Amino acid sequence: MKEKLTGAQALIRALEHENVDVIFGLPGGCILPAYDPLIESKIRHILVRHEQGAGHMAEGYAHVTGRPGVAMVTSGPAATNLVTPLCDAYMDSIPMVGITGQVPTAAIGTDAFQECDTVGITRSITKHNELVMSAQDLPMVVRQAFYIATTGRPGPTLIDIPKDVLQNEMDWYWPSDDEVRDSLPGYRPNAKGHTKMIKEAARMILAARQPVLYVGGGVLKARAAGVLRELAELTQIPVVTTLMARGAFPDSHPLCLGMPGMHGTATAVTAMQKADLLIALGSRFDDRVTGKVSGFAPDAKIIHVDIDPAEQGKVRRPDVPIVGDCRLVIEEMLKAIKDLLQSGETQADVGPWRSRVSGWREQFPLAYDQSEPGAALKPQFCLEKLRDGAPEGTIVVSGVGQHQMWTSQYWNFEEPYTWVNSGGLGTMGFAVPAAIGAKVGRPDKTVWAVDGDGCFQMTAQELVTAALERIPVKIGILNNSYLGMVRQWQEMFYGERFSEVNLSGTLPDFVKWAEAMGCVGIRVDDPQEVEAAIDKANSINDRPVVVDFRVAEDEKVFPMVPSGKSNDDILLHHSQDSRREFLK
């Protein structure tokens, strides 16, 4: 006799079968039936203060574990509050499963209380979404959602469940892997690259005199950091790691050039411009990297490896397109290169190129002006001290803006999966909840979130969640009392006409706010206090800590490629302007 379960019971059991260990969520009317069987479940539920926080926590969890994060909320405004994290996860290829309540099936389309077309709203920002109309379908729908979220190019999926579907009975079953695949005839992600194309790529790599490995977040998604290093060391090709790929290749490695793009290192930006071959691995040629597309890497041939065929030729037409999983393709590429070398082919001499690149690196390190006595803190200085004081393997999370760029520049990333940020969508308010999710996923690691005062004020309420759930994240606010990146643009490109960017130098009091949320609050105004404050924060592991670094309001992020300009037009720190000729 088949076991009878309610849809709600079937949902929770299905999540248990998918090895879900934590759900980030907030209950409400339509999802309420699903919360009842949670009482008996081993799944941990973390009660958030805002549904957006649930989504970003699920993202942070997924970033550091590689497993899909799960967020569960009710219908209507709760579902729409989940839209931003879903879009964020979609842009950054983060595996995530959203579960939303929906009004009863008979009420759909009547403008019922807290009704919205969740499937319609999220169709363009999920890999797959579904309105479940029968309790009997739930196990298969859950299996499909997790399978799609984690295979091919990872991304978010969404399951929308009417209240009566959760209340109705069904006959329990659990679909096999084959049944799941057979139920999705149009979904066949290709993991294995084309052999002929891989061999052609190997020949181009050996022939190139000025090659660059252009590494994107796809390398991390594919768990390919190890084989990437092997490829770089075998060929002695310099490596740039995009904002989403920081940590995929050790910053301390002599072949590492740092981050390319709008606020990348001068060396990384220039090396890509001067390259004769770009080996793009899991990178998508986004506008922040390319600058003006027509002027991007004008003399470079392109090998583009990506699991998503839609990325091939979307921005720059590749000479050798390879659709496949980065790890599997790099493994085959290594084999092809070794076979060619063993058969008597030789690699072009990349020594002069490496020497030239090394010269740029010596001439154009990251630079900033030191604090004058009695002046406000420099954010770069604070980050250097945070970096130097952080325990080994610390995970650093960032919001969006100047603080994000400074962190990506000044932190030394030596391990993969130690950098969590919002890259594609650029979501303010991401850092605090994402840091909480990262700490839940990796409780053995120290987790620092570096945030701006603008970003922090969007989602800081989730620190109440962290305090109550005993999740001891650490938050460093680079507080310049401004929307810093917007201010920088207004100063540089709008004639210093500062329109609506001044937040407040006096409100809120972040120390009192932190203490009110059950955290330890620390304020730092003097460079002499920075190290002691960081040491104190690192020593506290029983509750969250917020450190308010009062930094200079007029500090800018350099280098910088102005929007719409060519990467050749990179702006340098004023101390390096006289040496621009070396970049030509």
Order of alpha helices (4+ residues) and beta strands (2+ residues): beta-alpha-beta-alpha-beta-alpha-beta-alpha-alpha-beta-alpha-beta-alpha-beta-alpha-beta-alpha-alpha-beta-alpha-alpha-beta-alpha-beta-alpha-beta-beta-alpha-alpha-alpha-beta-alpha-beta-alpha-beta-alpha-alpha-beta-alpha-alpha-beta-alpha-beta
